[in-house]
Every structure is written in C-alpha cells, then in structure tokens.
C-alpha cells in the first residue's frame, strides 16, 4: 500500500519523542495526512499512537491491528510485522532534536536521505539537505502527544 510508506513511520516516531507531557484524556494520538496546502485529508488512512506502539488506521479511523506498524524505543522507531513482532533487521528511523532521519538495516543514520521535521502540530518533509519542503504533503498530529519512553 503506497500511502503507508516510510514517511508515516517517521511521523509516528516523532510523536512520543517530541512530547512534553502526556494528556489527561484517554484519547489516543492520531496522525492524519495533509495535502500540499496543509489541509487535513480525513478520507485517507492514517496512524494512531497508543503507548509505545503505532498502528495503521483505515480512512474511517478504525485501528487495523493486523497490519504492520511501528514501535518506539527511546529515540528509535522500529517496524513491526502484522503480529506485532519488532523487525530490528529492517530500516527504521531515529529522532534527533526536531528532525527525523532514516536509518539503514544496521541502525546507521542516513543523513543524505529525505526526512521530516516537526513544527508545532505539523510535520513537514525535508529534502536530502534538510531543507523543509512546504509544497509537499505532510502530516498533522491531533489529540496531544504521549510521553516518550524514558531512557535507562
């Protein structure tokens, strides 16, 4: 499915890491696609963050637990299979400051590849040099952001 590509993963990884405090409500954090003009695309699939897990949702907002998702550990985001098993040997993401970078299958940060940057509740794509690409589709975070897992 083309709409659930690595940019979604990057966005989901960024939610827990950039959070300051958890919300008092029990509502999960939703990540919605936006078009090139910043309009939220409610009729497109998205993601929902529950704890340290990120699940895919359909266009109606229903969580699809049987689809691959992501798990957030410290500043790293790992892919999971349809059963929830962490896929450590697959490329993932790392969060550094307000930026999200891709990693290769060995966990090495790939700085020369496109990534993401979060500004407020919006997530924008960046080019390989780190410049924000405002004219491209991005994401919007709704419902607050869960607190990041503390490092041990």
N, C-alpha and C positions, 0 to 999 in steps of 0.2 A: 504494500500500500504506500503510494508515494507521499501522502500527507503526513505519515508518521515517520519521517526521516530524522536524521541526526539533529536538526535544529530543535525539534521538540525535546529531545533528550537534554540538550544544552539548557533549555529554558527551565526544565524541571529541576535540574541540578542546581540552578541558581536560586531557586525559591528558598530552600532551607538555609543556604549559606548566607544570604543577604538579610535574613530575618533578624529583627532586633528583639522582639518579644512575641510569644505566642498569643493568639487571640483568645478571649474568654469563651467565645461561642464554639460549639462543636462542629461548625460547618467546615468542610474540607476546603482547601485552596484549589481554585480552578484556574487553568491556564487556557486561554482562548486565542485562536488565530486572529490576526488583523490583516487588512489589505494594505496596499501601498500607501493609502491615505490615512491610516490609523483607525479605520472603522472596524469594530469588532464583528467578526464573522460567526454569528451564533449558530448558523446552519452547518458549520464544518466541525469535524472531530476535534477533540482537544485532549487535555490531560487533567487529572486530579491528583493532588498530593495528600497522602494520609500517612502521617508519621514520617518514616524514612523511606517510604515506598511511593512510586509514581506510577499511576495506572492510566491506560488509554481510556478515552470515553468515546461514545458514538456521537452523532450530530445532535442527539436529544439530551446529552449529558449523562447517559447511563454508563456506569463503570463497566468496562469489559475486562473482568479479572482473568479470563482465559487467553488474553493476548499478551505478547511480550511488553515489558515495561522497564522501569529503572529502579535502582536502589541507591540512596545517598549515604556515603560513609565519609565522615569528616569533610574534606574539600573535593572528594572524588565522586563521580557518578558512573555507575556500572550498569550495563544492560542486564536484563533478566529474561529468561525464556518464558514460555506460556505457563509453566508450572511454578514460577517464582524463584527458580534457581539462579543465582548470580553467575554471570558469564564473565569471569575475570580475564579470559584469554581473548576477549573481543575489544575493539576500540571503544573508548568512552570519553569522558570529559573531566576537566579539572577547573575549579573556580579559584581565581586569584584576584582579590580585590573586587571590583565591579565587573570583571571580564570573565568570560567562559571560553576555554580553549579546548580543542580536540586533543585526544591522546591516541597513540597507536596501540596495538595489541599488547605491547610490553609495558604500557603505562608512561611512555616518554611523551612529554608535551610537544605538540606540533605547532609552534608559533607561526609558521608561514602559511597556515591554512585559515580560511574564514572562521569566525567565531561569533560571539554575542556580547552585548553589553547591556546592563540593566540601568535604567534611569527612571526612578520613581516606581510606578507600577507597570511600566512599559519595558519591553525587551526588543532591542534592535539588532539587526545583523551587522556584522563588520566584515570588511574585506580582509585579505591576507596581510595587510599592513596595519590593521587595527582601526581604520577609519570607519565611522558609523555610516551606514548606507540607509538614509532616511526614506528613500523612494522604493524600498523593498518591503514585502510583507514581514510582519513581526508577530509579537505576542502581547497579551495583556493579562496581568495577574489579578484575579478577583477573589475576595474573601480573606484578605490578610495573607500572612506567610507563617508557616510553622517554624519553630525554633530549630536551629541546627543541632545535630548530634554533637555533644562536647567531645573534644579530643582527649585521649587518655595518655 
